[in-house]
Amino acid sequence: MKQAFIIIQIGNPELDVVCKDVIVPALKKCGLDPKRVDKHNEGGLLKSEIVKFIESSDIIVADLTNERPNCYLEVGYAMGLDKFRNLILTAREDHNPDSPNYKK
């Protein structure tokens, strides 16, 4: 089964629900095995496990809500590996300056 890696803020209950109820089911419906480093780590160094997940995943979904520097770094690493075609970026609507619900 092909693997998908989810980059998302860790420890945010609101985003945990979005991940569990929206992102994971969508990836599974596409025949992908979704992984999150905080749910699927193997006890190694967090940094090296993230690198492993990024390198071995066929699809990467990155939620950039709340301007998390670690998420930006992980996306940058994926882009450096030329995974542009397999990278999906998401963010909450109120983070979009064109949205009527935008909050600076």
Helices and strands as residue ranges (DSSP letters): E 2-7, H 13-18, I 19-23, H 24-29, E 32-35, H 37-40, H 46-56, E 59-63, H 69-80, G 84-86, E 87-90, G 93-95
